[in-house]
Amino acid sequence: MYKIQTLNNISPVGLAKLPTESYSIADDVESPDAIILRSFKMHEMEIPASLKAVGRAGAGVNNIPLDKMTAAGVPVFNAPGANANAVKELVVASIFIAARNITEAVKYTEGLEGGDADLSKLVEAGKKKYAGFEVPGRTLGVVGLGAIGRMVANTCVDLGMNVVGFDPGLTVDGAWQLSSEITRANSVEEMLGKVDFLTVHVPLIDATRGLINAENVGKFKQTAVVINLARGGIIDDAAVCDAIDAGKLGGYVTDFPNNRTKQTPKVIGLPHLGASTGEAEDNCAVMVADQVRDYLENGNIKNSVNFPNVSMPRGTPNRLVVCNDNVPNMVGQISTIMAEAGLNINDMINQSRGDIAYTIVDCDTQIPQQVVDTIKQLDGIMIARAIQD
């Protein structure tokens, strides 16, 4: 029986992927085999010695101490792309809301007083102040062309917009999924003066913190709108608000409002709604539950943010998984110990990612615990685990 601890409310649709005959799931589990969470901050949490996997039902993993997990041999899984459509729809909505001055217009009508005839006159008299523009022919800059950025870019091409994209880490597979009408930029700065809208879809790391800041915010058109539904901190809020106040920027849509943004006209603050749809929560929970289950039951790794992706069909009921420092002769030492124990290797795969290496071995016969314990004693071994049906 595997024990799963949930640190947030996780969609029942996702948890249903973990059958009750094999999994015990609760928020107060002792010695859990895996933890599934959403936004819970694990950095100050004591990591259980029993922990084998962490599943983040979402894309970002800033709330998880990756270095600590890696050192403990614990893969951290996320759900890239599972909430992409939800975020894409809100980005597109943000473009329209900003282009048509929707929030300012709503505030105006909510403040009107008088009878219906009076309101009608006030509506007609005030509407010119909120006249906007249409998006076909306008230029959108997309920073980050992962699952979300690609969907945003392709959708906006379909809306008739000119789309410029920048992503130095764009994969070949990712590029194939982009519309041929999207123009490539060589840097963020290159696109700033060209765009009517800029949307960011990158993680918050040192390289992306303050991506739009006091030094480059002045390169925008005065009517341009910045959209951040990714992570707070990617945009320097003070710099953007100062630019708006000075008439040097047209607007800002942020999913991470604060007192500075609240005080600035033409800032649309949303309460972190990017992936907040029932469908997105279900999709993320299903994806991460499937990944955690496959790791616990088969040792396979898919969509880990700190381990290599390694997957092998079960050739036999007897499987050994090993995580170790990525140094020479580790596979040789492991196979030697198995050979000395009389174990015949049916199939094997080894992959590495940076300083981490991970090996899956299928054997023709059952793997004694003594073999696992001997492998654990090798220098550089983080985890060794037998999985046997």
Contacts in CASP RR format, 6 or more apart in sequence:
PFRMAT RR
TARGET T0000
AUTHOR 0000-0000-0000
METHOD contacts of the structure
MODEL  1
MYKIQTLNNISPVGLAKLPTESYSIADDVESPDAIILRSFKMHEMEIPAS
LKAVGRAGAGVNNIPLDKMTAAGVPVFNAPGANANAVKELVVASIFIAAR
NITEAVKYTEGLEGGDADLSKLVEAGKKKYAGFEVPGRTLGVVGLGAIGR
MVANTCVDLGMNVVGFDPGLTVDGAWQLSSEITRANSVEEMLGKVDFLTV
HVPLIDATRGLINAENVGKFKQTAVVINLARGGIIDDAAVCDAIDAGKLG
GYVTDFPNNRTKQTPKVIGLPHLGASTGEAEDNCAVMVADQVRDYLENGN
IKNSVNFPNVSMPRGTPNRLVVCNDNVPNMVGQISTIMAEAGLNINDMIN
QSRGDIAYTIVDCDTQIPQQVVDTIKQLDGIMIARAIQD
1 22 0 8 1.000
1 23 0 8 1.000
1 24 0 8 1.000
2 18 0 8 1.000
2 22 0 8 1.000
2 23 0 8 1.000
2 24 0 8 1.000
2 33 0 8 1.000
2 34 0 8 1.000
2 296 0 8 1.000
3 23 0 8 1.000
3 24 0 8 1.000
3 29 0 8 1.000
3 30 0 8 1.000
3 31 0 8 1.000
3 32 0 8 1.000
3 33 0 8 1.000
3 34 0 8 1.000
3 50 0 8 1.000
4 15 0 8 1.000
4 18 0 8 1.000
4 23 0 8 1.000
4 24 0 8 1.000
4 25 0 8 1.000
4 26 0 8 1.000
4 29 0 8 1.000
4 32 0 8 1.000
4 33 0 8 1.000
4 34 0 8 1.000
4 35 0 8 1.000
4 36 0 8 1.000
4 292 0 8 1.000
5 26 0 8 1.000
5 27 0 8 1.000
5 28 0 8 1.000
5 29 0 8 1.000
5 32 0 8 1.000
5 34 0 8 1.000
5 35 0 8 1.000
5 36 0 8 1.000
6 15 0 8 1.000
6 25 0 8 1.000
6 26 0 8 1.000
6 27 0 8 1.000
6 35 0 8 1.000
6 36 0 8 1.000
6 37 0 8 1.000
7 27 0 8 1.000
7 35 0 8 1.000
7 36 0 8 1.000
7 37 0 8 1.000
7 38 0 8 1.000
7 40 0 8 1.000
7 42 0 8 1.000
8 37 0 8 1.000
8 38 0 8 1.000
8 39 0 8 1.000
8 40 0 8 1.000
8 57 0 8 1.000
9 38 0 8 1.000
10 36 0 8 1.000
10 37 0 8 1.000
10 38 0 8 1.000
10 57 0 8 1.000
10 285 0 8 1.000
11 57 0 8 1.000
11 278 0 8 1.000
11 281 0 8 1.000
11 282 0 8 1.000
11 284 0 8 1.000
11 285 0 8 1.000
11 286 0 8 1.000
13 282 0 8 1.000
13 285 0 8 1.000
13 286 0 8 1.000
14 282 0 8 1.000
14 285 0 8 1.000
14 286 0 8 1.000
14 288 0 8 1.000
14 289 0 8 1.000
15 25 0 8 1.000
15 36 0 8 1.000
15 285 0 8 1.000
15 289 0 8 1.000
17 286 0 8 1.000
17 289 0 8 1.000
17 290 0 8 1.000
17 293 0 8 1.000
18 25 0 8 1.000
18 289 0 8 1.000
18 292 0 8 1.000
18 293 0 8 1.000
22 297 0 8 1.000
23 293 0 8 1.000
30 48 0 8 1.000
31 48 0 8 1.000
31 49 0 8 1.000
31 50 0 8 1.000
32 48 0 8 1.000
32 50 0 8 1.000
32 51 0 8 1.000
33 50 0 8 1.000
33 51 0 8 1.000
33 52 0 8 1.000
33 53 0 8 1.000
33 296 0 8 1.000
34 51 0 8 1.000
34 52 0 8 1.000
34 53 0 8 1.000
34 54 0 8 1.000
34 55 0 8 1.000
34 292 0 8 1.000
34 295 0 8 1.000
34 296 0 8 1.000
35 42 0 8 1.000
35 51 0 8 1.000
35 53 0 8 1.000
35 54 0 8 1.000
35 55 0 8 1.000
36 54 0 8 1.000
36 55 0 8 1.000
36 57 0 8 1.000
36 285 0 8 1.000
36 288 0 8 1.000
36 289 0 8 1.000
36 292 0 8 1.000
37 54 0 8 1.000
37 55 0 8 1.000
37 56 0 8 1.000
37 57 0 8 1.000
37 63 0 8 1.000
37 64 0 8 1.000
38 56 0 8 1.000
38 57 0 8 1.000
38 58 0 8 1.000
38 284 0 8 1.000
39 63 0 8 1.000
40 63 0 8 1.000
41 63 0 8 1.000
42 54 0 8 1.000
42 63 0 8 1.000
42 64 0 8 1.000
42 65 0 8 1.000
43 63 0 8 1.000
43 64 0 8 1.000
43 65 0 8 1.000
47 65 0 8 1.000
47 68 0 8 1.000
47 69 0 8 1.000
47 72 0 8 1.000
47 74 0 8 1.000
51 72 0 8 1.000
51 74 0 8 1.000
52 74 0 8 1.000
52 295 0 8 1.000
52 296 0 8 1.000
52 383 0 8 1.000
52 385 0 8 1.000
53 74 0 8 1.000
53 75 0 8 1.000
53 76 0 8 1.000
53 77 0 8 1.000
53 292 0 8 1.000
53 295 0 8 1.000
53 296 0 8 1.000
54 64 0 8 1.000
54 69 0 8 1.000
54 74 0 8 1.000
54 75 0 8 1.000
54 76 0 8 1.000
54 77 0 8 1.000
55 76 0 8 1.000
55 77 0 8 1.000
55 78 0 8 1.000
55 288 0 8 1.000
55 291 0 8 1.000
55 292 0 8 1.000
56 63 0 8 1.000
56 64 0 8 1.000
56 76 0 8 1.000
56 77 0 8 1.000
56 78 0 8 1.000
56 79 0 8 1.000
56 288 0 8 1.000
57 79 0 8 1.000
57 281 0 8 1.000
57 284 0 8 1.000
57 285 0 8 1.000
57 287 0 8 1.000
57 288 0 8 1.000
58 78 0 8 1.000
58 79 0 8 1.000
58 82 0 8 1.000
58 83 0 8 1.000
58 275 0 8 1.000
58 284 0 8 1.000
58 288 0 8 1.000
59 78 0 8 1.000
59 79 0 8 1.000
59 80 0 8 1.000
59 81 0 8 1.000
59 82 0 8 1.000
59 83 0 8 1.000
59 147 0 8 1.000
59 148 0 8 1.000
59 275 0 8 1.000
60 78 0 8 1.000
60 203 0 8 1.000
60 231 0 8 1.000
61 76 0 8 1.000
61 78 0 8 1.000
61 305 0 8 1.000
62 203 0 8 1.000
62 204 0 8 1.000
62 231 0 8 1.000
64 76 0 8 1.000
66 76 0 8 1.000
66 305 0 8 1.000
66 306 0 8 1.000
69 75 0 8 1.000
69 76 0 8 1.000
69 306 0 8 1.000
70 306 0 8 1.000
70 307 0 8 1.000
70 356 0 8 1.000
71 382 0 8 1.000
72 382 0 8 1.000
73 307 0 8 1.000
73 323 0 8 1.000
73 382 0 8 1.000
73 383 0 8 1.000
74 383 0 8 1.000
75 295 0 8 1.000
75 301 0 8 1.000
75 304 0 8 1.000
75 306 0 8 1.000
75 307 0 8 1.000
76 304 0 8 1.000
76 305 0 8 1.000
76 306 0 8 1.000
76 307 0 8 1.000
77 288 0 8 1.000
77 291 0 8 1.000
77 292 0 8 1.000
77 295 0 8 1.000
77 301 0 8 1.000
77 302 0 8 1.000
77 303 0 8 1.000
77 304 0 8 1.000
77 305 0 8 1.000
78 288 0 8 1.000
78 303 0 8 1.000
78 305 0 8 1.000
79 283 0 8 1.000
79 284 0 8 1.000
79 285 0 8 1.000
79 287 0 8 1.000
79 288 0 8 1.000
79 291 0 8 1.000
79 303 0 8 1.000
80 146 0 8 1.000
80 147 0 8 1.000
80 303 0 8 1.000
81 147 0 8 1.000
81 148 0 8 1.000
82 280 0 8 1.000
82 283 0 8 1.000
82 284 0 8 1.000
82 286 0 8 1.000
82 287 0 8 1.000
83 148 0 8 1.000
83 274 0 8 1.000
83 275 0 8 1.000
83 277 0 8 1.000
83 280 0 8 1.000
83 281 0 8 1.000
83 283 0 8 1.000
83 284 0 8 1.000
84 147 0 8 1.000
84 148 0 8 1.000
84 149 0 8 1.000
84 151 0 8 1.000
85 151 0 8 1.000
85 279 0 8 1.000
85 280 0 8 1.000
86 274 0 8 1.000
86 275 0 8 1.000
86 276 0 8 1.000
86 277 0 8 1.000
86 279 0 8 1.000
86 280 0 8 1.000
87 148 0 8 1.000
87 152 0 8 1.000
87 201 0 8 1.000
87 229 0 8 1.000
87 274 0 8 1.000
87 275 0 8 1.000
87 280 0 8 1.000
88 148 0 8 1.000
88 149 0 8 1.000
88 151 0 8 1.000
88 152 0 8 1.000
88 155 0 8 1.000
90 229 0 8 1.000
90 255 0 8 1.000
90 270 0 8 1.000
90 273 0 8 1.000
90 274 0 8 1.000
91 148 0 8 1.000
91 152 0 8 1.000
91 199 0 8 1.000
91 227 0 8 1.000
91 229 0 8 1.000
92 152 0 8 1.000
92 155 0 8 1.000
92 156 0 8 1.000
92 159 0 8 1.000
94 199 0 8 1.000
94 227 0 8 1.000
94 229 0 8 1.000
94 253 0 8 1.000
94 268 0 8 1.000
95 135 0 8 1.000
95 140 0 8 1.000
95 156 0 8 1.000
95 197 0 8 1.000
95 225 0 8 1.000
95 227 0 8 1.000
96 102 0 8 1.000
96 135 0 8 1.000
97 103 0 8 1.000
97 253 0 8 1.000
97 268 0 8 1.000
98 197 0 8 1.000
98 225 0 8 1.000
98 227 0 8 1.000
98 251 0 8 1.000
98 253 0 8 1.000
98 268 0 8 1.000
99 132 0 8 1.000
99 133 0 8 1.000
99 134 0 8 1.000
99 135 0 8 1.000
99 138 0 8 1.000
99 225 0 8 1.000
100 130 0 8 1.000
100 132 0 8 1.000
100 133 0 8 1.000
101 130 0 8 1.000
101 131 0 8 1.000
101 132 0 8 1.000
103 268 0 8 1.000
104 130 0 8 1.000
104 265 0 8 1.000
104 266 0 8 1.000
105 127 0 8 1.000
105 130 0 8 1.000
108 126 0 8 1.000
108 129 0 8 1.000
108 130 0 8 1.000
109 123 0 8 1.000
112 118 0 8 1.000
112 119 0 8 1.000
112 122 0 8 1.000
112 123 0 8 1.000
135 156 0 8 1.000
135 159 0 8 1.000
135 160 0 8 1.000
135 161 0 8 1.000
136 159 0 8 1.000
136 160 0 8 1.000
136 161 0 8 1.000
137 160 0 8 1.000
137 161 0 8 1.000
137 162 0 8 1.000
138 161 0 8 1.000
138 162 0 8 1.000
138 196 0 8 1.000
138 197 0 8 1.000
139 161 0 8 1.000
139 162 0 8 1.000
139 163 0 8 1.000
139 164 0 8 1.000
139 194 0 8 1.000
139 195 0 8 1.000
139 196 0 8 1.000
139 197 0 8 1.000
140 152 0 8 1.000
140 153 0 8 1.000
140 156 0 8 1.000
140 161 0 8 1.000
140 162 0 8 1.000
140 163 0 8 1.000
140 164 0 8 1.000
140 195 0 8 1.000
140 196 0 8 1.000
140 197 0 8 1.000
140 198 0 8 1.000
140 199 0 8 1.000
141 163 0 8 1.000
141 164 0 8 1.000
141 165 0 8 1.000
141 166 0 8 1.000
141 185 0 8 1.000
141 191 0 8 1.000
141 194 0 8 1.000
141 195 0 8 1.000
141 197 0 8 1.000
141 198 0 8 1.000
141 199 0 8 1.000
142 149 0 8 1.000
142 152 0 8 1.000
142 153 0 8 1.000
142 156 0 8 1.000
142 163 0 8 1.000
142 164 0 8 1.000
142 165 0 8 1.000
142 166 0 8 1.000
142 199 0 8 1.000
142 201 0 8 1.000
143 165 0 8 1.000
143 166 0 8 1.000
143 167 0 8 1.000
143 188 0 8 1.000
143 191 0 8 1.000
143 198 0 8 1.000
143 199 0 8 1.000
143 200 0 8 1.000
143 201 0 8 1.000
143 202 0 8 1.000
143 211 0 8 1.000
144 165 0 8 1.000
144 166 0 8 1.000
144 167 0 8 1.000
144 170 0 8 1.000
144 200 0 8 1.000
144 201 0 8 1.000
144 202 0 8 1.000
145 153 0 8 1.000
145 165 0 8 1.000
145 166 0 8 1.000
145 167 0 8 1.000
145 170 0 8 1.000
145 174 0 8 1.000
145 178 0 8 1.000
145 201 0 8 1.000
146 167 0 8 1.000
146 170 0 8 1.000
146 174 0 8 1.000
146 201 0 8 1.000
148 201 0 8 1.000
149 199 0 8 1.000
149 201 0 8 1.000
150 174 0 8 1.000
150 177 0 8 1.000
150 178 0 8 1.000
152 199 0 8 1.000
152 201 0 8 1.000
153 163 0 8 1.000
153 165 0 8 1.000
153 178 0 8 1.000
153 179 0 8 1.000
153 182 0 8 1.000
154 177 0 8 1.000
154 178 0 8 1.000
154 179 0 8 1.000
154 182 0 8 1.000
156 163 0 8 1.000
157 163 0 8 1.000
157 179 0 8 1.000
157 181 0 8 1.000
157 182 0 8 1.000
162 183 0 8 1.000
163 179 0 8 1.000
163 181 0 8 1.000
163 182 0 8 1.000
163 183 0 8 1.000
164 182 0 8 1.000
164 183 0 8 1.000
164 184 0 8 1.000
164 185 0 8 1.000
164 191 0 8 1.000
164 194 0 8 1.000
164 195 0 8 1.000
165 182 0 8 1.000
165 183 0 8 1.000
165 184 0 8 1.000
165 185 0 8 1.000
165 191 0 8 1.000
166 184 0 8 1.000
166 185 0 8 1.000
166 186 0 8 1.000
166 187 0 8 1.000
166 188 0 8 1.000
166 190 0 8 1.000
166 191 0 8 1.000
185 191 0 8 1.000
188 211 0 8 1.000
188 212 0 8 1.000
188 216 0 8 1.000
189 216 0 8 1.000
189 219 0 8 1.000
191 198 0 8 1.000
192 198 0 8 1.000
192 216 0 8 1.000
192 218 0 8 1.000
192 219 0 8 1.000
192 220 0 8 1.000
193 219 0 8 1.000
193 220 0 8 1.000
193 221 0 8 1.000
193 224 0 8 1.000
195 220 0 8 1.000
195 221 0 8 1.000
195 224 0 8 1.000
196 221 0 8 1.000
196 223 0 8 1.000
196 224 0 8 1.000
196 225 0 8 1.000
197 224 0 8 1.000
197 225 0 8 1.000
197 226 0 8 1.000
197 227 0 8 1.000
198 212 0 8 1.000
198 220 0 8 1.000
198 224 0 8 1.000
198 225 0 8 1.000
198 226 0 8 1.000
198 227 0 8 1.000
199 226 0 8 1.000
199 227 0 8 1.000
199 228 0 8 1.000
199 229 0 8 1.000
200 208 0 8 1.000
200 211 0 8 1.000
200 212 0 8 1.000
200 227 0 8 1.000
200 228 0 8 1.000
200 230 0 8 1.000
200 234 0 8 1.000
200 235 0 8 1.000
201 229 0 8 1.000
201 230 0 8 1.000
202 208 0 8 1.000
202 211 0 8 1.000
202 230 0 8 1.000
202 231 0 8 1.000
202 234 0 8 1.000
203 230 0 8 1.000
203 231 0 8 1.000
204 230 0 8 1.000
204 231 0 8 1.000
204 232 0 8 1.000
204 233 0 8 1.000
204 234 0 8 1.000
208 234 0 8 1.000
209 233 0 8 1.000
209 234 0 8 1.000
210 233 0 8 1.000
210 234 0 8 1.000
210 235 0 8 1.000
210 236 0 8 1.000
211 234 0 8 1.000
211 235 0 8 1.000
212 226 0 8 1.000
212 234 0 8 1.000
212 235 0 8 1.000
212 236 0 8 1.000
212 239 0 8 1.000
212 240 0 8 1.000
213 236 0 8 1.000
213 239 0 8 1.000
214 236 0 8 1.000
214 238 0 8 1.000
214 239 0 8 1.000
214 242 0 8 1.000
217 236 0 8 1.000
217 239 0 8 1.000
217 240 0 8 1.000
217 242 0 8 1.000
217 243 0 8 1.000
217 248 0 8 1.000
217 249 0 8 1.000
218 243 0 8 1.000
218 248 0 8 1.000
218 249 0 8 1.000
220 226 0 8 1.000
220 243 0 8 1.000
220 248 0 8 1.000
220 249 0 8 1.000
222 247 0 8 1.000
222 248 0 8 1.000
222 249 0 8 1.000
222 250 0 8 1.000
223 250 0 8 1.000
224 249 0 8 1.000
224 250 0 8 1.000
224 251 0 8 1.000
225 249 0 8 1.000
225 250 0 8 1.000
225 251 0 8 1.000
225 252 0 8 1.000
225 253 0 8 1.000
226 235 0 8 1.000
226 240 0 8 1.000
226 249 0 8 1.000
226 251 0 8 1.000
226 252 0 8 1.000
226 253 0 8 1.000
227 252 0 8 1.000
227 253 0 8 1.000
227 254 0 8 1.000
228 234 0 8 1.000
228 235 0 8 1.000
228 252 0 8 1.000
228 253 0 8 1.000
228 254 0 8 1.000
228 255 0 8 1.000
228 256 0 8 1.000
229 253 0 8 1.000
229 254 0 8 1.000
229 255 0 8 1.000
229 270 0 8 1.000
229 273 0 8 1.000
229 274 0 8 1.000
230 255 0 8 1.000
231 256 0 8 1.000
232 254 0 8 1.000
232 255 0 8 1.000
232 256 0 8 1.000
233 256 0 8 1.000
235 252 0 8 1.000
235 254 0 8 1.000
237 252 0 8 1.000
237 254 0 8 1.000
237 258 0 8 1.000
237 260 0 8 1.000
237 261 0 8 1.000
238 260 0 8 1.000
240 249 0 8 1.000
240 251 0 8 1.000
240 252 0 8 1.000
241 252 0 8 1.000
241 260 0 8 1.000
241 261 0 8 1.000
241 263 0 8 1.000
241 264 0 8 1.000
241 267 0 8 1.000
243 249 0 8 1.000
244 250 0 8 1.000
244 251 0 8 1.000
244 252 0 8 1.000
244 264 0 8 1.000
244 265 0 8 1.000
244 266 0 8 1.000
244 267 0 8 1.000
245 264 0 8 1.000
250 266 0 8 1.000
251 266 0 8 1.000
251 267 0 8 1.000
251 268 0 8 1.000
252 261 0 8 1.000
252 264 0 8 1.000
252 266 0 8 1.000
252 267 0 8 1.000
252 268 0 8 1.000
253 267 0 8 1.000
253 268 0 8 1.000
253 269 0 8 1.000
253 270 0 8 1.000
254 261 0 8 1.000
254 267 0 8 1.000
254 268 0 8 1.000
254 269 0 8 1.000
254 270 0 8 1.000
255 269 0 8 1.000
255 270 0 8 1.000
255 271 0 8 1.000
255 272 0 8 1.000
255 273 0 8 1.000
255 274 0 8 1.000
256 272 0 8 1.000
257 267 0 8 1.000
257 269 0 8 1.000
257 270 0 8 1.000
257 271 0 8 1.000
261 267 0 8 1.000
261 269 0 8 1.000
262 269 0 8 1.000
275 281 0 8 1.000
275 284 0 8 1.000
287 303 0 8 1.000
291 302 0 8 1.000
291 303 0 8 1.000
291 304 0 8 1.000
294 300 0 8 1.000
294 302 0 8 1.000
294 311 0 8 1.000
295 301 0 8 1.000
297 387 0 8 1.000
298 314 0 8 1.000
298 319 0 8 1.000
298 387 0 8 1.000
299 319 0 8 1.000
299 321 0 8 1.000
299 360 0 8 1.000
299 385 0 8 1.000
299 387 0 8 1.000
300 310 0 8 1.000
300 311 0 8 1.000
300 312 0 8 1.000
300 360 0 8 1.000
301 307 0 8 1.000
301 308 0 8 1.000
301 309 0 8 1.000
301 310 0 8 1.000
301 311 0 8 1.000
301 358 0 8 1.000
302 309 0 8 1.000
302 311 0 8 1.000
303 309 0 8 1.000
306 353 0 8 1.000
306 356 0 8 1.000
307 323 0 8 1.000
307 353 0 8 1.000
307 356 0 8 1.000
307 358 0 8 1.000
308 351 0 8 1.000
308 352 0 8 1.000
308 353 0 8 1.000
308 356 0 8 1.000
308 357 0 8 1.000
308 358 0 8 1.000
309 351 0 8 1.000
310 349 0 8 1.000
310 350 0 8 1.000
310 351 0 8 1.000
310 358 0 8 1.000
310 359 0 8 1.000
310 360 0 8 1.000
311 349 0 8 1.000
312 347 0 8 1.000
312 349 0 8 1.000
312 360 0 8 1.000
312 362 0 8 1.000
314 362 0 8 1.000
315 346 0 8 1.000
315 347 0 8 1.000
315 362 0 8 1.000
316 346 0 8 1.000
316 347 0 8 1.000
316 362 0 8 1.000
316 363 0 8 1.000
316 364 0 8 1.000
317 388 0 8 1.000
317 389 0 8 1.000
318 362 0 8 1.000
318 363 0 8 1.000
318 364 0 8 1.000
318 365 0 8 1.000
318 366 0 8 1.000
318 367 0 8 1.000
318 386 0 8 1.000
318 388 0 8 1.000
319 360 0 8 1.000
319 361 0 8 1.000
319 362 0 8 1.000
319 363 0 8 1.000
319 367 0 8 1.000
319 386 0 8 1.000
319 387 0 8 1.000
319 388 0 8 1.000
320 338 0 8 1.000
320 359 0 8 1.000
320 360 0 8 1.000
320 361 0 8 1.000
320 362 0 8 1.000
320 363 0 8 1.000
320 367 0 8 1.000
320 371 0 8 1.000
320 372 0 8 1.000
320 375 0 8 1.000
320 384 0 8 1.000
320 385 0 8 1.000
320 386 0 8 1.000
320 387 0 8 1.000
321 358 0 8 1.000
321 359 0 8 1.000
321 360 0 8 1.000
321 361 0 8 1.000
321 383 0 8 1.000
321 384 0 8 1.000
321 385 0 8 1.000
321 387 0 8 1.000
322 334 0 8 1.000
322 358 0 8 1.000
322 359 0 8 1.000
322 361 0 8 1.000
322 375 0 8 1.000
322 381 0 8 1.000
322 383 0 8 1.000
322 384 0 8 1.000
322 385 0 8 1.000
323 356 0 8 1.000
323 357 0 8 1.000
323 358 0 8 1.000
323 359 0 8 1.000
323 381 0 8 1.000
323 382 0 8 1.000
323 383 0 8 1.000
323 384 0 8 1.000
324 330 0 8 1.000
324 356 0 8 1.000
324 357 0 8 1.000
324 358 0 8 1.000
324 359 0 8 1.000
324 378 0 8 1.000
324 380 0 8 1.000
324 381 0 8 1.000
324 382 0 8 1.000
325 355 0 8 1.000
325 356 0 8 1.000
325 357 0 8 1.000
325 380 0 8 1.000
325 382 0 8 1.000
326 352 0 8 1.000
326 353 0 8 1.000
326 354 0 8 1.000
326 355 0 8 1.000
326 356 0 8 1.000
326 357 0 8 1.000
327 357 0 8 1.000
327 380 0 8 1.000
330 357 0 8 1.000
330 359 0 8 1.000
330 378 0 8 1.000
330 380 0 8 1.000
330 381 0 8 1.000
331 348 0 8 1.000
331 350 0 8 1.000
331 359 0 8 1.000
333 378 0 8 1.000
334 359 0 8 1.000
334 361 0 8 1.000
334 375 0 8 1.000
334 378 0 8 1.000
335 345 0 8 1.000
335 348 0 8 1.000
335 361 0 8 1.000
337 371 0 8 1.000
337 374 0 8 1.000
337 375 0 8 1.000
337 378 0 8 1.000
338 345 0 8 1.000
338 361 0 8 1.000
338 363 0 8 1.000
338 367 0 8 1.000
338 371 0 8 1.000
341 368 0 8 1.000
341 370 0 8 1.000
341 371 0 8 1.000
343 363 0 8 1.000
343 364 0 8 1.000
343 365 0 8 1.000
343 367 0 8 1.000
343 371 0 8 1.000
344 363 0 8 1.000
344 364 0 8 1.000
344 365 0 8 1.000
345 361 0 8 1.000
345 362 0 8 1.000
345 363 0 8 1.000
346 362 0 8 1.000
346 363 0 8 1.000
346 364 0 8 1.000
347 361 0 8 1.000
347 362 0 8 1.000
348 359 0 8 1.000
348 360 0 8 1.000
348 361 0 8 1.000
348 362 0 8 1.000
349 359 0 8 1.000
349 360 0 8 1.000
350 357 0 8 1.000
350 358 0 8 1.000
350 359 0 8 1.000
350 360 0 8 1.000
351 357 0 8 1.000
351 358 0 8 1.000
352 358 0 8 1.000
366 388 0 8 1.000
367 386 0 8 1.000
367 388 0 8 1.000
369 386 0 8 1.000
371 386 0 8 1.000
372 384 0 8 1.000
372 385 0 8 1.000
372 386 0 8 1.000
375 381 0 8 1.000
375 384 0 8 1.000
376 383 0 8 1.000
376 384 0 8 1.000
END
